[in-house]
Amino acid sequence: MDELKGFFKTGGGDASEVMSDDALAALGAPNMVYVRQVAAADVADDLEGEDENILTPGSQTLYAVHAANGDRLALVSDRETAFVAARQYEMEPVSVH
């Protein structure tokens, strides 16, 4: 846990002030990713130049796979695919709402 020295302080305060995103991601579960439902309209601009086939006619919902530090790793069309893809890369997916 030497990599976390200096990130903790005593007393009150907001956790975001004392630990970086990367340190938090390394704490305990470096292979954990989280899966959350997102509105297709909210991420449509991010798909420009990518595989736009993910947006099927009438699709309103996509699923985003995020690293523990918040970086989005993937967008997929359904929850099951998100979990399967994460496991194929030896990651442990969890749902968040």
C-alpha positions as a Markdown table, in Angstrom:
| # | Residue | x | y | z |
|---|---|---|---|---|
| 1 | Met | 0.0 | 0.0 | 0.0 |
| 2 | Asp | 3.0 | 2.3 | -0.3 |
| 3 | Glu | 1.5 | 3.8 | -3.5 |
| 4 | Leu | -1.3 | 5.2 | -1.3 |
| 5 | Lys | 1.0 | 7.0 | 1.2 |
| 6 | Gly | 0.2 | 10.7 | 1.3 |
| 7 | Phe | -3.3 | 10.4 | 0.0 |
| 8 | Phe | -4.9 | 10.1 | 3.4 |
| 9 | Lys | -5.2 | 12.8 | 6.0 |
| 10 | Thr | -6.7 | 12.9 | 9.5 |
| 11 | Gly | -9.7 | 14.9 | 10.3 |
| 12 | Gly | -12.7 | 15.8 | 8.2 |
| 13 | Gly | -12.8 | 16.8 | 4.6 |
| 14 | Asp | -14.0 | 15.7 | 1.3 |
| 15 | Ala | -12.5 | 12.4 | 0.0 |
| 16 | Ser | -12.0 | 13.9 | -3.4 |
| 17 | Glu | -9.5 | 16.3 | -1.8 |
| 18 | Val | -7.4 | 13.6 | -0.3 |
| 19 | Met | -7.3 | 10.8 | -2.9 |
| 20 | Ser | -6.7 | 11.0 | -6.7 |
| 21 | Asp | -9.0 | 9.1 | -9.1 |
| 22 | Asp | -6.1 | 6.7 | -10.0 |
| 23 | Ala | -5.3 | 6.0 | -6.3 |
| 24 | Leu | -9.0 | 5.3 | -5.6 |
| 25 | Ala | -9.1 | 2.9 | -8.7 |
| 26 | Ala | -6.1 | 1.0 | -7.4 |
| 27 | Leu | -7.5 | 0.6 | -3.9 |
| 28 | Gly | -8.7 | -2.9 | -3.5 |
| 29 | Ala | -10.2 | -3.8 | -6.9 |
| 30 | Pro | -8.0 | -2.8 | -9.8 |
| 31 | Asn | -9.9 | -5.1 | -12.2 |
| 32 | Met | -13.3 | -3.9 | -11.3 |
| 33 | Val | -15.4 | -2.0 | -13.9 |
| 34 | Tyr | -18.8 | -0.6 | -13.6 |
| 35 | Val | -21.7 | -0.9 | -16.0 |
| 36 | Arg | -24.4 | 1.8 | -16.2 |
| 37 | Gln | -27.3 | 2.5 | -18.4 |
| 38 | Val | -27.0 | 5.7 | -20.4 |
| 39 | Ala | -29.4 | 7.5 | -22.7 |
| 40 | Ala | -28.3 | 7.1 | -26.4 |
| 41 | Ala | -29.0 | 10.8 | -27.0 |
| 42 | Asp | -26.5 | 11.7 | -24.3 |
| 43 | Val | -23.6 | 9.9 | -26.0 |
| 44 | Ala | -24.6 | 10.1 | -29.7 |
| 45 | Asp | -21.9 | 12.7 | -30.4 |
| 46 | Asp | -19.2 | 10.4 | -28.9 |
| 47 | Leu | -20.1 | 7.8 | -31.5 |
| 48 | Glu | -19.1 | 9.9 | -34.5 |
| 49 | Gly | -16.5 | 8.0 | -36.5 |
| 50 | Glu | -17.0 | 5.0 | -34.4 |
| 51 | Asp | -19.2 | 2.0 | -34.9 |
| 52 | Glu | -22.5 | 3.8 | -35.2 |
| 53 | Asn | -24.3 | 0.5 | -35.7 |
| 54 | Ile | -24.6 | 0.3 | -32.0 |
| 55 | Leu | -27.6 | 2.7 | -32.4 |
| 56 | Thr | -30.3 | 0.5 | -33.7 |
| 57 | Pro | -33.5 | 2.2 | -35.0 |
| 58 | Gly | -35.5 | 3.3 | -32.0 |
| 59 | Ser | -32.8 | 2.5 | -29.5 |
| 60 | Gln | -33.0 | 4.8 | -26.5 |
| 61 | Thr | -30.7 | 3.1 | -24.1 |
| 62 | Leu | -27.0 | 2.0 | -24.2 |
| 63 | Tyr | -24.7 | 0.6 | -21.6 |
| 64 | Ala | -21.4 | 2.2 | -20.7 |
| 65 | Val | -18.5 | 0.3 | -19.1 |
| 66 | His | -16.3 | 2.5 | -16.9 |
| 67 | Ala | -13.0 | 1.9 | -15.2 |
| 68 | Ala | -12.9 | 2.5 | -11.4 |
| 69 | Asn | -11.4 | 6.0 | -12.1 |
| 70 | Gly | -14.4 | 7.0 | -14.2 |
| 71 | Asp | -12.9 | 6.6 | -17.6 |
| 72 | Arg | -15.4 | 5.2 | -20.1 |
| 73 | Leu | -14.0 | 2.1 | -21.7 |
| 74 | Ala | -16.9 | 1.0 | -23.9 |
| 75 | Leu | -20.4 | 1.6 | -25.1 |
| 76 | Val | -22.6 | -1.4 | -26.0 |
| 77 | Ser | -26.1 | -2.0 | -26.9 |
| 78 | Asp | -27.2 | -4.2 | -24.0 |
| 79 | Arg | -26.3 | -5.0 | -20.4 |
| 80 | Glu | -25.5 | -8.7 | -21.1 |
| 81 | Thr | -22.9 | -7.7 | -23.8 |
| 82 | Ala | -21.3 | -5.2 | -21.4 |
| 83 | Phe | -20.8 | -7.9 | -18.7 |
| 84 | Val | -19.5 | -10.5 | -21.3 |
| 85 | Ala | -17.1 | -8.0 | -22.8 |
| 86 | Ala | -15.7 | -7.0 | -19.4 |
| 87 | Arg | -15.2 | -10.6 | -18.4 |
| 88 | Gln | -13.4 | -11.3 | -21.7 |
| 89 | Tyr | -10.8 | -8.7 | -20.7 |
| 90 | Glu | -10.5 | -10.3 | -17.2 |
| 91 | Met | -12.4 | -7.5 | -15.6 |
| 92 | Glu | -15.0 | -7.9 | -12.9 |
| 93 | Pro | -18.2 | -5.9 | -13.8 |
| 94 | Val | -20.7 | -4.5 | -11.4 |
| 95 | Ser | -23.9 | -2.6 | -12.0 |
| 96 | Val | -24.4 | 0.9 | -10.8 |
| 97 | His | -27.6 | 3.0 | -11.0 |
